[in-house]
Amino acid sequence: MDRINITTYEKRLQSVALSDSEWKYGRDLKLPEPNVLDRHSLITAISLVSAATGSNISIRLQKLNPNRATQGLKPSDLLSVSFSSFRPSHDEKGEPTRWTTKETTGYITRLLRTGVEIHDIRYNFYGYSNSQLKSRTTLLLAAPKDVITQRIESFGDFSKMKTVAKKAKRIGLLFSSAEAVMTVDPARCEDVPDVENDNYIFTDGCGLISPRFAQELSRRLRICFRAKRYSPSVFQIRYKGYKGVLTIDPTMKDPRVLMKFRKSMKKFTGGDDNSFSIVEYAKPYVYGHLNDEVVILLNSLGISAETLLRKQKEHFAFLELAPKDPLAAFRFLCHVNKPDLAEKLLLESIDAVKPEILKLVKAEKGKMLSKRDTQKCRILVPKSRLLFGVCDAWGVLKPGECHVKVTTDLRGEPQTLINAHVLVTRNPCLHPGDLQKLKVVEHPALAHLVDCIVFPIKGKRPSADMMSGGDLDGDTCKSSLILTLGDSEN
């Protein structure tokens, strides 16, 4: 039961009826024991799924994505509830009758307020991250409601937030997937002012970190590249009420100061939790791709349909080549966010990862179809990168300029782009102005920043804000050479 049922366990609990008022499930479920779930870091998950014949509730097990809200809790005390596929279209008798929006939301609200009981243990509503809200998923905790409230309030002071939406968004930061690395004394952090004008904040969400502390984080996270330790230039973090990214600052020599936070990074105050968590960090070889929105905007800006169709054909040829050619395989594995397999390819051979590549190629082709089986555009751009956008804290860049230094494919060494222009955008992008053409320049003060794109802090408006009103608290920007789309249409 320990190994086999953990990977395959799934059961149907009940049919969904509009009259449901309680959700209790007994010992007949034969779930693995709590100590088994804790040992394997698994949580119980129930899903409400609507199909052509009706809506059902099913139960299974899934891996726990750690975050600050779940730190210190047992995985067996958590319950995930998903409503992503819940769109009822039948009544209690199974007759085709589509529920109204009010009835659907009423059912969801009733379930979350009542809670779910499994094996005589009551799970009550705990919270969700912003991404979980979009995917209609939430976490429940095996504890009384007043205990859950006290636990949330221990992370920070949310009482001054009068808007429900804002309060929910700030509490949602606690549920963002992040790995707690260590605890940090607040006395070793500094608050520094933002660079701003009357209308805009140029350093919105972007702070600084000392090189020594960055190396310590890299060591604890065991970050490797080509079997060697390295320190990323950018860390996306969560710490107390702070949210955003930190870039390495070589001028931070005082060993007593580990980090400098901007005012714009502080989303709430207070809290007893001093754990420092990493959400993500700058990585080499993360390639960008063209989606439906970008293709439409490129076409509106003068890139011909023939050029875009040629890029799509090249993408299909690339997918066919990936299982055969080592360089294509490496780029493909990086594109689908499989750095561990890309590392294995470099250290061993393409044969060592070929079965995984074939599976991933098939999955990538599947992503070109939506849930309604309509075609979606997804074209890899080899001469592109998906990068963290950060600010030029040293003030050396002029308006319309940027600094881009990326790890190259062949030698694995960082190289600064010079004498070129790049097309930069971020998702979502809905207006032609969301695609910005910037001049790439090289400057010694920015040479230490690798695998990120640096924007100026001068001008009338921040470059990131000109792309769908973005900021620098962790947005990833796609920086691709214009020439990759066709020299004749530069």
N, C-alpha and C positions, 0 to 999 in steps of 0.2 A: 504493500500500500504506500510505503514511503516514497518510492521512486516512480512507479508506473502511474499511479493515480494522480500524482502531482502534475505531471505533464499532460495528461489526457482528461482530467476530471472536468466534467460539465454535465449539468442536469437541468431539466425543465422544472420550474417550481410551480407555476400556475398560469392559467389564462387571465388576461386582464379584463376586468369588468368595471363599468363606470360606477357601480355601487360599492366597490372595494373600500373598506375603511380601516383595515389592519393587515399587516404583512408579517405573519408569524410562521416559522418553519422549524420543525422538530428534529429529533435525532436520526430520523430515517434518511437524512441527507448523506450520512456517513462521510462527513468531511474529515480530512486529516486532523490529527491532534494539534492543539495550539503550539506545542514545542516543535513540531515538524514544520509548521508554517514559519515560525520564528527562525529556525535554523536555516531554512532555504530563502529567507527574506521574501515570503509570498504573502499576499493579502487576498481576502475573499472579495469577489467582484460579482455584482448582479447587473444584468442588462435588461432593459425593457425594449423588446424588438417587435416591430409591426411587420407582418407578412400579408400575402394575398388572402390567406384564410383566417387571419385574426392576429391579435397581439398577445405575446407571452412574456413571462419573466423567467430568465434562466440564470444559473449560478455557475461560476468557474473560478479558477485561481489565476493570479497574474503577479508579475514581479512588482515590487514596491519601488517607485521612483522617489528617492530620498529628498527631503526638503527640511526647512527649519521647523515647520509645524509638526512634522512626524519625528523629529530628532528626539531620542530618548523614549519613544513609544515602542511597544511590541507590534510587529506586523499583524499578529493575530487579533489585535484590538482595533484594527482598521477595516473598513468596508467601503469599497468603491461602488458607486451607483452611476450607471450610464443611461442617458435618455437620447443618445445620438440618433438611434433608428426608431424612435417611438413616435409614430404618426398613426394613431388608431383609425381604422376604417370599418370596424364591425361593432355591433352591439353585443349584449350579453348572450343572445341566442345565436350568434354567429352570422346574423343577417348583415349584408353590406350597408352600413350607415356611417358615413364619415363624421367623426367627432368635430365639434366646433373648437376653435382656438381656446375659448374660455373653458370648455370641458377638459381639454388636454392639459392646459396649465393648472387647472384646478386639481386634477388627479396628481400631477407632479408635486404641487404645493402640499397637498394632503399627505402624500407619502413622506416628504421630507420633514414635515411638522410632527407626524406621528412616530416616525422612525421605523426601523426594521428589527425584528427579533429572530435570532438564529441560535439554536441550542440554548434557549432560555437566557440569552444575553441580548440586551437592548442596545442597538446602535443608534445614536442621535446625530443630527446634522453637525458637521464640523467646519467645512469650508471648501474653497476651490481657488485655483489660480486663474489668472485672466485667460490663459490658453485653454484651461479646462472648461471655463464658462463658454467659450466659443464651440467647444466640442460637446457641450451639454453633459459634463461629467462632474461629479462631486465626491467628497470623502465624508464618511460617517465615522464616529468614534464610539467605542464601547465605554461610555461614561455618562453620568447624569448631565442634564443641560446646564445646570449652574456651575458644575466643575469645568465643562467645556468653555463656558464664558470666562471663567477665571483664568484658564490657560491662555486663551486668546489675549486677554488684557495684560498678561504678564510679559508679552512680547513688545508692548508699546502702548502709548496713550492715544486711543482713537476716539475719546469722548468729545473732543472739540470739533470733530468733523460732523457738521450738521446735515450734509447731503448724503443720502443713503448710498448712491452710486459711488461717490468718492470714497466713502468709508469701506465699502465692499472691495473696491479696487486696491486700496492700501492694505487691507487684511489679506487680499489675494497674493501680495508679494511674499507672504510667509509660506505660501503653498507652491511657489515657483520651484521647479526641479533644480536643485543645487546641492553640491557636495560640501558638507561642513568639514573644513580643513583643520581649524584650530580655534582657540579663543584668543581674542585680542583685547588688551586693556585700552579702554577709551582714552586714557591719558596719553597714549602713544599715537594719537591721531590729531590732526589739525583741521580746522575749518578755514577755508580760504575763499575770498570773494570771487564771484563770476565776472567774466568779461562781458559787458553788455552795453547797449545803447538805449535810447528811449523806447524802442519797440521790440528788440530781440536780445536773446541771450546766446552768445557765441560759444560758450563753454558748457552748454546745457547737458548735464549728466556725465561730464568727463573730468575725473580727478587725476591724481598723481600717486605713484608708488615708488618706494626706494628700491634700487637694484638689489640690495642685499635681501630685503624681504621678498622680492619677486623670486629670487633664487631659492629661498626657503620654501615658498609655496610650490615651486616646480618640483623640488625634492620630495615634498610630502605627497604631491599628486602623482609622482613617478612619471613625469612627462619626458618622453623619449622621441628622438627623430634619428632614424638610421642607426639604432642601437646606441645612441649617445644622448646624455642629458642636455636639455637646453631650456632657456627661460623665455617664454612668450613675451612679446612687447605689450600686449593688452590683455587684461583680465576683466571679465564681466562678473560683478560681485553683488552680494547681498550682505549687509552688515548693519545690525540694529535697524534704524529707520532709513539707512542709505541704500540707494539703488543706482546703478550706472556702471561705467567702465573706469578702470585705472590704467594709465599709461606709465611706462618706466621713465623716471626723471633722473638722469645721471648726476644732476647738481644736488640731489638730496644726500648730503654727507653726514648729517646729524644722526647717530645711531638711535637716539631716543624717539625720533619721528619715523613711523613706518609708512603712513599714508596721509594724503591731503585731500579732503573732500570739499567739493563745491557746495554752495548753498542750494543750488538747484537739484542736488542729489538727495537731499534730505526730505523724505516723504512723510515721516512722522517722528515723534520724539518719545523719550522714555523707554522703559523696558529693562528687564533683568537679564536678557539673553545677550551675551557677548560673543557668541559663536560667529566666526567669519566663514562665509560660504562662497564657493566659486560656481557660477552658472555655466560659463564657457570661457574660452581663451583663444587668442589668435593662433591659427594653425596654417601650416604651409599647404599648398596644393588643394585649396577648396575652390573649385571652378564654378562659374556662374552658368545660367542657362536662360534662354529666351522663352517666355511664356506668352499666353494669348495677349495680355495687356501690352507687353513690350513690343511684340510684333506689330500690333495695330498702330502704336505710337510711332514706331520706326517708319512704317509705311506712310503715315500722315506727314512725316518730316522729310519725305523724299526718297527713301530706300524702296526700290522697285520690288514688286511681287516676285519677279524672276530671281532676284538676288536672294530673297528670303527662302524661296523654294529650293534654291541651290544649297543653301545652308542646311535645310531640312534633309535633303538627299545625302549630304556629307555626314549628317548625324546618323542616319540609318546605316551608312557604310561603316561608320565608326563603331556602331554597336555590333556589326557583323565581324569586325576586325578585332574587337576587344579580347575574345578568348584565344586569339592566335598570336597577336603581336604584344611583346612585353611593355613597350611604351604606351600603346593604346590601352592595354589592360591596367597599367598604373594610373593613367588619367581617368579611366572609367571608375575605378575603385575609389579614387579621391572624389569624383563627381557625386557618387552615391553615398558619400560619408562613411567609408569603410577604411579608415586610416590603418587599422591593425592588419587588414589583409594586404593593403598597399605596402606596408612595412615588410610583411612576410614575403611578398613578391620580390622586393629589392634584395632581401637577405638570402632568399632561397632561389626559387625559379617560378616561371609561370605555371608549370605543371602542378606545383604545390597548392595553387589556389584556383585552378581551372574549373573544378566542379562548382565552386561558389560563384565564380564569374558567370557561368552559364545560367545559374538560377537568378542572379541579379539582373542580367540582361533581359531575361524573360519578364521579371518584375518591372523593369524600367519601361518596357514596351507596354505593359499593362497600365502604367501611369498615364499613358497617352489617351486613355479612355476614361471618361467621367463616370459617375455612378449611374448615369442614364445612358451609358454606352455611346455618348457623343464624343467626337474627337477633341482632344486637348493638345495644344502646342507645347512641346518641351524639347528644346534644341540646345544641346551642349555647345558652348563657345570655348574652344580650347585656349584661345588667347584672351582669357578673362579670369577674374578672381572674385570670390565672394568674401568681402573684407569688412572688418569693423571700421566704422568711421570715427576718428578722434580729432581733437582740436590741436592746433599749433600753439602749445602753451608758451612758446618762446617768441612768438610774434614775428617770424621771419618771412612768412608767406604773404603775398599780395592778393587782393581780390581777384578771383578767376583762376587762381593757381591751386595746385595740390601737390602732395609728395607721395609717391608710391614706390615702395621697395618690397619686392616679393622674392620668394625662393623659387629658383628656376628648376625646370624639369630634369635636365641632364646632369648638371654638376651638383645639384642640391645646395647651392650657395646663394645667399641673397644678392639680388641685383636691382639697382635703382633705375627706373625708367627715366630717360632724359630725351629732350628734343622730340616730344610727342604730345599728342592730345588724347585724352581718354573720355569715354562716354560713361557717365555715372548715373545710376538710378537706384531706387529702392522700391520694395513692394509694400503696399499697393501703389501703383502708378496709373493715374487715370487721365492725365493731361499732358500734352506734348512738352510743356515746361518742366515736367517731372524728370525729363532726361536732360542732364546738364553736361555740356562739353567743357572740360577744364584742361588747362595747360599743366603738364607735369614738369616740375623743376626739382633740382637737387640742391640740398643745403646741408653743410656739415652738422648743424645743430639738430637735424632730424635723422641723421644717419643710423641712429640706434633703433629706430622704429621700423620693424620688419613685419610683413604680412598684414598691413593695415593701410588705410588711406587717410592722410592728414589734411584737414581743411583749415583755411586761414581764419583768424579771429579779427580780421579787418574788413571794412566795407560797410555797406548799408544794411545787408541782410546775410545771415549765415548760409553757406552753401547747402548744408543739410536741410535747412528749413525750406529751401527752394524746391526740394524734392518731396512733395506730398506733405509738407509741414513736418519733416522729420527732425529728430534731435540726435544726441550722441550718447544715449544711455544704454546702448547695446544694439542699435539698429545695424544690420549688415548691409553694406552697399555693394552693388555689382559694378566693378570697374573693368570695362573691356575696351580694347583698342578699337577705334572707329574703323581702321583699315581692315579689321577682321570681317567687316560686313561687305567689303567690296571696294577696291581701290578706286574704281571709276566713279563711285558715288560718294567719295570723301567730301 
